Amino acid sequence: MIFKASFFVILMLSMMAIAGNDNLPVGARSQGMGNAALTVADEWSIYNNVAGLGYLDSLSRIGLYYERRYQLAAFQLMAIGGAIPLKFGTLGLGLQRFGDNIYNEQKITFGIGHKIRNVSLGVSANYLQFSAQEQNTISRLVLEFGGIAEITKTLRFSGSVYNWNQAKLSDYQKERIPTILKAGLSYRPSKKLMVNGEIEKNVYYKEIFKAGLEYFVIENKLCLRTGISTYPFINGGGIGIRKHNFKLDYAFTWHGALGANNHLSLAYQFGPRK
């Protein structure tokens, strides 16, 4: 009985940390690297760092993502993301849903990223909707800003601010959607290897440290990933497969108290691959 009660408390605390109106990471590639993905430019940049869109200046692309944590429907996350290059930058679009019929969070995201020389900047608008049974639905607008700078040919610095407009969740005790600050470095000594490190600070929680690695066993075809993050401590790894214009990514992560999670994403880019 004590074990069941303890497990329930841990589960509820974890749900608060996972949902919590935070900016949830999206994409199996990111999950496989401990969510150290601020400098990564792909179809999931609209969620992980809008500045990454500035690097996607040649081809349109679209991705689908699904995860179900701890085998519970209440912890499932589904998302679709895409990028469309335009003359004035790259437009990103995203649609995301977390939760089940009892409680869920939905987000529609529009963003744009633009790269000038060695710096890429981006901004996005997120329309959030929170729904719970027998409760009124709450809708809010949250703004995000991000940047990526190439310090050298092998080193990149990145940062982002989520909810810099300080959107409120409710008037009761002036409860606000969390403002989240992120900063990271990426070391890329070759086309095959990428090593990332990040720090994330949610105004309501202690800072989170992340580290991730991606290595292409077969260049542009097969890669392996591993990563860790703190608070709570989560470690895992993943694999990525590239075939023509398709990308398939899978990640497996482990929470010390709650167990295993599976993450799967599929993406397609329109046009010939560089």
C-alpha positions as CSV (number, residue, x, y, z in Angstrom):
1,M,0.0,0.0,0.0
2,I,2.9,2.4,0.9
3,F,4.6,1.5,-2.4
4,K,1.4,2.3,-4.4
5,A,1.0,5.7,-2.6
6,S,4.7,6.6,-3.2
7,F,4.4,5.7,-6.8
8,F,1.3,7.8,-7.2
9,V,3.0,10.8,-5.6
10,I,6.1,10.4,-7.9
11,L,3.8,10.0,-10.9
12,M,1.9,13.2,-10.1
13,L,5.1,15.2,-9.5
14,S,6.5,13.9,-12.8
15,M,3.3,14.9,-14.6
16,M,3.6,18.4,-13.2
17,A,7.2,18.5,-14.5
18,I,6.3,17.1,-17.9
19,A,3.2,19.2,-18.6
20,G,3.5,22.3,-16.4
21,N,2.6,24.5,-19.4
22,D,6.3,24.2,-20.4
23,N,7.8,24.2,-23.8
24,L,8.0,20.4,-24.3
25,P,10.9,19.1,-26.5
26,V,9.8,17.4,-29.7
27,G,11.5,14.9,-32.0
28,A,13.2,11.6,-31.4
29,R,16.5,13.1,-32.5
30,S,16.4,15.6,-29.7
31,Q,15.2,13.0,-27.1
32,G,18.1,10.7,-28.1
33,M,20.6,13.4,-27.2
34,G,19.2,14.3,-23.8
35,N,17.2,17.1,-25.4
36,A,20.4,19.1,-26.0
37,A,19.1,20.3,-29.4
38,L,19.3,24.1,-29.3
39,T,21.8,24.2,-32.2
40,V,20.2,21.5,-34.2
41,A,18.5,22.6,-37.5
42,D,15.7,20.4,-38.8
43,E,12.0,20.1,-39.1
44,W,11.6,20.2,-35.3
45,S,13.4,23.6,-34.9
46,I,10.0,25.2,-34.7
47,Y,9.7,23.6,-31.3
48,N,13.3,23.3,-30.0
49,N,14.8,26.6,-31.2
50,V,13.1,28.7,-33.9
51,A,16.5,30.1,-34.9
52,G,17.4,26.7,-36.4
53,L,14.9,27.4,-39.2
54,G,17.4,29.9,-40.6
55,Y,19.6,27.1,-41.7
56,L,16.8,25.4,-43.7
57,D,17.0,27.6,-46.8
58,S,16.8,25.1,-49.6
59,L,14.0,22.5,-49.2
60,S,10.6,22.3,-47.6
61,R,10.2,19.5,-45.1
62,I,7.6,17.9,-42.8
63,G,7.8,15.6,-39.7
64,L,5.5,13.5,-37.5
65,Y,6.3,12.7,-33.9
66,Y,4.8,10.5,-31.2
67,E,5.7,9.5,-27.7
68,R,3.9,7.7,-24.9
69,R,5.6,7.9,-21.6
70,Y,5.3,5.2,-18.9
71,Q,2.6,3.4,-21.1
72,L,0.0,5.9,-20.0
73,A,-2.4,7.8,-22.3
74,A,-2.2,10.8,-20.0
75,F,1.5,11.2,-21.0
76,Q,1.2,10.9,-24.7
77,L,2.5,13.6,-27.0
78,M,1.7,13.9,-30.7
79,A,3.2,16.6,-33.0
80,I,3.6,17.7,-36.6
81,G,6.2,20.2,-37.7
82,G,7.3,21.7,-41.0
83,A,9.5,24.2,-42.6
84,I,8.9,26.2,-45.8
85,P,11.8,28.4,-47.2
86,L,10.8,31.8,-48.4
87,K,12.6,34.9,-49.8
88,F,12.8,36.6,-46.4
89,G,13.5,33.5,-44.3
90,T,12.2,30.1,-43.5
91,L,8.7,29.8,-42.1
92,G,8.0,27.1,-39.5
93,L,4.6,25.6,-38.6
94,G,3.7,23.2,-35.8
95,L,0.7,21.5,-34.2
96,Q,1.1,19.7,-30.9
97,R,-1.2,17.9,-28.4
98,F,-0.3,16.5,-25.0
99,G,-2.5,14.5,-22.6
100,D,-5.8,12.7,-22.9
101,N,-9.5,13.4,-22.6
102,I,-9.3,14.2,-18.9
103,Y,-6.6,16.8,-19.3
104,N,-4.8,18.0,-22.4
105,E,-2.7,20.8,-23.7
106,Q,-2.7,21.9,-27.4
107,K,-0.3,24.3,-29.2
108,I,-0.3,25.9,-32.6
109,T,3.0,27.5,-33.5
110,F,4.1,29.9,-36.2
111,G,7.7,31.0,-36.5
112,I,10.3,32.4,-38.8
113,G,14.1,32.1,-38.9
114,H,16.6,34.1,-40.9
115,K,20.4,33.6,-41.2
116,I,22.8,36.3,-42.0
117,R,26.4,35.2,-42.4
118,N,27.3,33.3,-39.2
119,V,24.2,34.3,-37.1
120,S,20.7,33.0,-37.3
121,L,17.8,34.6,-35.4
122,G,14.2,33.5,-35.1
123,V,10.9,34.4,-33.4
124,S,7.7,32.4,-33.0
125,A,4.1,32.8,-31.7
126,N,2.5,30.0,-29.8
127,Y,-1.2,29.7,-29.3
128,L,-1.8,27.5,-26.2
129,Q,-5.0,25.9,-25.1
130,F,-5.5,24.1,-21.8
131,S,-8.5,21.8,-21.4
132,A,-9.7,19.8,-18.4
133,Q,-12.9,17.9,-17.8
134,E,-15.7,20.0,-16.2
135,Q,-13.4,23.1,-16.4
136,N,-13.3,26.1,-18.7
137,T,-10.8,26.0,-21.5
138,I,-8.0,28.5,-21.2
139,S,-6.2,30.0,-24.2
140,R,-3.0,32.1,-24.2
141,L,-0.5,33.5,-26.6
142,V,3.2,32.9,-25.8
143,L,6.1,34.4,-27.7
144,E,9.6,32.9,-28.1
145,F,12.9,34.2,-29.4
146,G,16.0,32.2,-30.3
147,G,19.5,32.7,-31.8
148,I,22.4,30.6,-33.1
149,A,25.9,32.0,-33.7
150,E,28.8,30.2,-35.4
151,I,31.8,31.2,-33.2
152,T,34.2,29.1,-35.3
153,K,33.8,26.5,-38.0
154,T,33.5,23.8,-35.3
155,L,31.8,25.6,-32.5
156,R,28.3,27.1,-32.2
157,F,26.6,29.0,-29.4
158,S,22.8,29.1,-29.0
159,G,20.2,30.6,-26.7
160,S,16.4,31.0,-26.5
161,V,13.8,32.7,-24.3
162,Y,10.3,31.1,-24.1
163,N,7.4,33.3,-22.9
164,W,9.3,36.5,-22.9
165,N,5.9,38.3,-23.1
166,Q,5.1,37.0,-19.5
167,A,1.7,35.5,-20.4
168,K,-0.5,34.8,-17.4
169,L,-2.2,31.4,-17.0
170,S,-4.8,32.8,-14.6
171,D,-5.6,36.0,-12.6
172,Y,-5.6,33.9,-9.4
173,Q,-2.4,34.8,-7.5
174,K,-1.2,36.1,-10.9
175,E,-0.1,32.6,-12.0
176,R,2.0,32.8,-15.1
177,I,3.1,30.4,-17.8
178,P,6.8,29.7,-17.0
179,T,9.5,31.7,-18.6
180,I,12.2,29.4,-19.8
181,L,15.8,30.4,-20.6
182,K,18.2,28.1,-22.5
183,A,21.8,28.4,-23.5
184,G,24.0,25.8,-25.2
185,L,27.2,25.0,-27.1
186,S,27.8,22.6,-29.9
187,Y,31.1,21.2,-30.9
188,R,31.3,19.7,-34.5
189,P,34.8,18.6,-35.4
190,S,33.6,16.8,-38.5
191,K,30.5,16.0,-40.5
192,K,30.1,12.7,-38.6
193,L,30.3,13.9,-35.0
194,M,28.3,16.5,-32.9
195,V,28.7,17.0,-29.1
196,N,26.2,19.3,-27.4
197,G,25.9,20.8,-23.9
198,E,23.1,23.0,-22.6
199,I,21.6,24.5,-19.5
200,E,17.9,25.2,-19.0
201,K,16.3,27.4,-16.4
202,N,12.6,27.4,-15.7
203,V,11.7,30.2,-13.3
204,Y,9.7,27.8,-11.1
205,Y,12.3,25.0,-11.0
206,K,16.0,24.5,-10.5
207,E,18.3,24.5,-13.6
208,I,18.6,21.5,-15.8
209,F,21.9,20.4,-17.4
210,K,21.9,18.4,-20.6
211,A,24.5,16.7,-22.7
212,G,24.2,14.8,-26.0
213,L,26.2,13.2,-28.7
214,E,25.4,12.2,-32.3
215,Y,27.8,10.1,-34.4
216,F,27.2,9.0,-38.0
217,V,28.4,5.4,-38.4
218,I,27.6,5.7,-42.1
219,E,27.7,9.3,-43.3
220,N,24.3,10.7,-44.1
221,K,22.7,7.3,-43.7
222,L,23.0,5.8,-40.2
223,C,23.8,7.6,-36.9
224,L,23.8,6.7,-33.2
225,R,22.9,9.0,-30.3
226,T,23.2,9.2,-26.6
227,G,22.4,11.8,-24.0
228,I,21.6,12.7,-20.4
229,S,19.7,15.4,-18.5
230,T,19.3,16.3,-14.8
231,Y,16.3,17.1,-12.6
232,P,15.0,14.6,-13.0
233,F,17.9,12.4,-14.1
234,I,17.1,10.9,-17.5
235,N,19.4,9.0,-19.8
236,G,19.0,7.3,-23.1
237,G,20.0,6.9,-26.7
238,G,18.7,6.6,-30.1
239,I,19.3,5.8,-33.8
240,G,18.7,7.7,-37.0
241,I,18.2,6.3,-40.5
242,R,18.4,8.4,-43.7
243,K,17.1,6.9,-46.9
244,H,16.7,9.2,-49.9
245,N,14.4,12.0,-48.7
246,F,13.1,10.1,-45.7
247,K,14.3,10.3,-42.1
248,L,13.4,7.8,-39.4
249,D,14.5,8.5,-35.8
250,Y,13.9,6.4,-32.7
251,A,14.9,7.2,-29.1
252,F,14.7,5.2,-25.9
253,T,14.9,7.1,-22.6
254,W,14.9,6.0,-19.0
255,H,13.6,7.8,-15.9
256,G,15.1,6.4,-12.7
257,A,11.8,6.2,-10.8
258,L,9.2,5.8,-13.5
259,G,10.8,3.6,-16.2
260,A,11.2,3.6,-19.9
261,N,9.9,5.9,-22.7
262,N,9.8,5.4,-26.4
263,H,10.0,8.2,-29.0
264,L,9.5,7.9,-32.7
265,S,9.6,10.5,-35.5
266,L,9.3,10.4,-39.3
267,A,10.2,13.2,-41.7
268,Y,10.3,13.8,-45.4
269,Q,12.0,16.6,-47.4
270,F,10.7,17.7,-50.7
271,G,13.3,17.9,-53.5
272,P,16.8,16.4,-54.0
273,R,19.0,16.1,-50.9
274,K,22.2,18.1,-50.8
